[in-house]
Amino acid sequence: VLESRKGERKLDRKPRRRGGKAKKRGLSREQVPILVAADRTGETLSHTLPALNAKSVKQVLEPVVAPDALLVSDANRCYPPVAAALDIPHERINASAGERVRGALHIQTVNSRHSQIKSFLRRRRGIATKYLDSYLRWFHLIELGDRPSPRACLEAAITKPCLQFAN
């Protein structure tokens, strides 16, 4: 997601008009990485990261990944050290080499969640990065949840970390 400092008065760069575009394609310093993880049952985790590196990914996954889990990821270099640190097996799916599925292994559910998150955020017409975790909680509650109760809405509003799960 493109970093946005909407509403800030003192920027260290020129302001982007009407949202703008990143100078580089893919992840760069202009982008805010969002880690999305999903299991076979559809439980999903979304969390913003300070940087896409092994340390950040491990901090998010460590409390929620079971010891008997298999980590299936794209070809990013940060995932093998995470799998080694968590002592779980790891399989890489290299989509840029044309590999989409290997037996029962795929990352299509996570790619679908990426698309859903981008669509959800696009409808909000540009949000400030400092509110991104709140919008991710809102996404989990509204888009992935089944008609949330008022209590679930209140808990989502006051919960700080975005480690919420929904089908």
N, C-alpha and C positions, 0 to 999 in steps of 0.2 A: 504494500500500500504506500502510495506517495506521501512523504512526510508533509504535514500541514501545520503551520503555526498561525492559523486563522485567529484574528483578533489581537495578535501581538503587535506592539507598536515599534519595537526595536528589533529589526532583523539583521542578521549578518550576511544576507544575500538580497538580491533584488526580489521584490514581491512577484509572485506568479499571478497573472491575470486570468480570471475565470478557470481556476484550478490548475491550468498549465500541464506540462508534461515533464517527465524526467529527462535529463540530458542523455543518460545511458539507458539501454534496454536491460531488463532483468534487475537483480539486486545491486544496489549501489548505496552510497552514503545518503542519497536522497530518499531512499525507501525505508520503511519500517517493516522489519520481518515479523510475520505472524506464523507461529508454529501451529499446525493443525495435525492432530492425531486422531485416528479412529480405529475401533476394534471391529471384530466380525459381527458383533451384535448391533452396531450402529452407534454405540456410545462415542461421543466426539468431544475433543478437548481443543480449545483455541486459546492461544496466549501470545501476547506481544513479547518480543525479545529485544534486549538492548542491542544485540548484534547476533548474526547467524554464525555462532561458533559452538564448539563442543561443550564448553562450560555452561553457556546459557541454556542450551537444549537439555543437558543433563539435569540442571536445576529444576526444570519444568517437568521432565519425564520421570525422574527418580521417585517422587511420591506416588505416582499413579500406575507405573508399569509393574506388572506381576513378574515374579522371578522366572516363571515358565513361559514368558511371552517371546514371540519372534518379532524383531524389528524389521519391517520392510520399508525401504525408503527409496527416494530418488538417488541420483548419482552424486549428490553433494558430499564433499569431503568431510563434513563435520560429523556425520552419523557413525562411521566405524569406531572412532574413539569413544563415543557415547555408549555404543553397544558393549565395547570392551569394559568400560568403567562400570556399567550396570550388570555385567556378566551375563548377557543374553545373546543368543545368536542373531546374526544380521544378514539380510539379503538385500542387494541393490538392484533396482529396476532402472535400466538406463534408457529413458524415453528418447533421448537425442540420437541414440543408435538404432531406433526403431523398435525397441523392445517395449511392449505394453503389458504383456501378461506372461508369467512363467509358471505353468501349472495352475495351482490355486492362488498363487501370489500375484498381487497387483496393487497399485496405488490409486486406482480410479475413484474410490470412495473419497479419498483425501482431495484429489483434484476436483471432484464434484463440490465438495465443501468449499474449496477455494473460490470456485465460480459463484456459489451461493453467497458467500461473504462479500465478494466484490460487487455483486448485484445489489445486495442489501445496503452496502455503504454508498453505492452510486446513487441510489434513490434518496439518500439523505443530503445530497448535493454539497459535499465537502465538509468534513468534520475535522476538528483540530486533533492532532496526534495525542494530546494529553487526555482526550476523552475516548480514545480508541478502545481501551479495556471495557469501559461502560457500554459502548456500542456492541462489543463482542458478547457481553452478557445479555444484552437486549436481543441480539441475533439468536443466541441459544434459547432464550425464553420464548420468543415469538415464532421464529422460523422453524426451530427443531422440536419445540415442545408441543404437547397436546393440550390446547386450551388451558393455559396456566391459571392456577387459583390466585386469588388476591394475596394470599400468604406467600406463594412462590414469587410473585411480582415484588413484594416487599423485601423478601430475603435477597433477591437478585439485585435490588436497588442498593441495599446496604452492605452487600458482600464486597470486600476489597479485591482479592485476587480473582482472576477470571479462570478458575479451574472448575467450571460448572459442566455438568454432563447432561446430555439430553439425547433422546433417540431421534 
